[in-house]
């Protein structure tokens, strides 16, 4: 269960790091370098994607969120104007080349972007299953590090979260003399 999002890959590895809470910038920098330069572990992932969605070649992260979670996807100017549409959004972020000299990888990424092949994919769904080539996978659930049994099955449960609001508190106006 999550309220905000579940992430698999790059971000979920970061939140697993014991230093993440106390040294966020340093840990993020280290994981970004690892993602760009290669290294770390890889795994096979399979999932059903919406029609006409172009999946990035080398997947860095999968983010499953409660409603649209990106300015490029969300309607209007807000990052996420609603949380109650009963829709999940699946976001995939990829990198182009992860091997070879840095100049070559940057050039290939630029060519990919110019050719229109996106390194980001996103689509709405009511449910999504993500399979892996391993029995357990690290996941960041609302920023908390957990390890879950695969495959991961996501579905929206509208109305599952109830918000309790305290009853109105009686207020009164007071007038106090104050020296200036």
N, C-alpha and C positions, 0 to 999 in steps of 0.2 A: 504494500500500500504506500502511495506517495501522494502528496498534495500538489507539489510544484513540478518536479521532474525526476526522471531516472536516467543516468548516463552510464554508458559502457565505453571503455577504451581510455583515451587520453585523460579526461577529467577524473574518471573513477580511479585511475591509478594514482593521480595526484592526491586525492582525499584519503587514500590508503596510507600515504606516507606519514610516519609518526611526527615529522616536523612541519606538516602542512599548516596546522593551526597557529603555530608560533612563528614560523618563518615563511609565510605565504608567498612573498615576492621571490625569494631565493628558490623555493621548491618549484614554483610555476616556471621560472626561468630554466631550471634544470630539465624539467619535463618538456618544455618547448624545444630546447636544444635537442633532446633525445628524439622528439617527434620529427623535427626538420632534418636532422642529420642521420636519422635511422638509429637502430639499436633497440633495446628492450625486447619484449616478446611479441610474437604475432600469433594470430589464431584465425581459423576459418569461421565465417559467419554466413548464415543464410536466412533470408526472409523474403516475403512476398511484398513487392512494391506496387504502388499505384500505376495505372497506365501512363505512358509518356514520361515517366520519371527516369532521368538519366543518373545513374549511380556513379559516384566518384570511383576512380581506379583503385586508389590506395586509401582505405577507410581509416580515419583517425579517431572518430568518435561517432557514436549513435546516441542521440538524445530523444527520449520519449517524454513529451510534456503534456500537461493539462492545458489544452487550447494552444493556439498559435503562440510561439515564443521567439519571434524574430521580426525585426522591423521590415524585412523584405517579404515577409509572409503575412504578417498580421494586417488586418484592414485598419485604415486610419493611421494616425501618427503614433499611437501608444504602442509600447513594446508588446503588451498583452492586455487589451482593454477589458477582457472578460475571463472569468474562470468557470462559468456555469453553462457552457454550451454543450456539455456531454461529448466532447470530441477530444481525442488524443491527436497530437501532431508528432510525427516521426521526422526527425532531422538527422541528416547524415553529413558529416564534414570530412573531406578527404584532402590528401596531398597528392601531387602528381608524382614525380620521380622521387624515390627515397634512397636511391643508390647512385654512386658516381660523384664526380666533382660538383661542388656547390654551384658553380656558374652554370654547368649543364642542367642541373635540376631547376634552377631559377628560370633559365631560358625555356625549358620544356613547360614549366608551369605558365609562363607568360604566353606561349603559343597556345596552350590549352585554353586559357582564359579568352584570348583573342579569337579563337575558333568557335567560341560559344559553348564549349563543353564545361559545364559548371563543376566546381569542386564542392558544391553544396546542393543537397537534395532535400525536399520537404514535402510532406503530404498529410492530409487529415485522414483519420480512420476511427472507427469505434473500437477496434481491437487489432492487436498486432502480436505475432509470435516471432521470436528471434531465436534461432538455433545456433549452436556453437560446436566446435570439434572437441569440446571438453565437458566434463560432468558439472563443473562449478565455474562461475565467473564472478569477477569483482564488479560491483555496481555502486554508483553513488546515488543514493535515494535522498532527495532533498538535501544534498550536500553531505550526507552521512555515509561512511564507508561500511558496506555490507558485502557478503559473499553469498550468492544464490545458486541453487540447483538449476541447471538448464534442461530444456529450453525455457526461455523467459516468455511468459504470456501476459500481455498487457490488455486491459479493457477499462473502459470508463464506467464508473458507477455513479450516475447522477444522484445527487441528494445524499450521498454516503457521509458527507461531512456536515455536521450541524454546528452552527455558530451560536453560542449563548451570549446574549447581551443582557447586562444587568438592568433591572428596572430603573426607571428614571429616579434620580436622587433629587430630593427637594432642595432647592437653593434659595438663598435670601441675599438681598443686597445690604451691605453694611457701609456706614460712613465713618471714617476714622480721620482725626485731625493729625497732620504730620508736619513736623518742623522742617523747613528747607534750609 
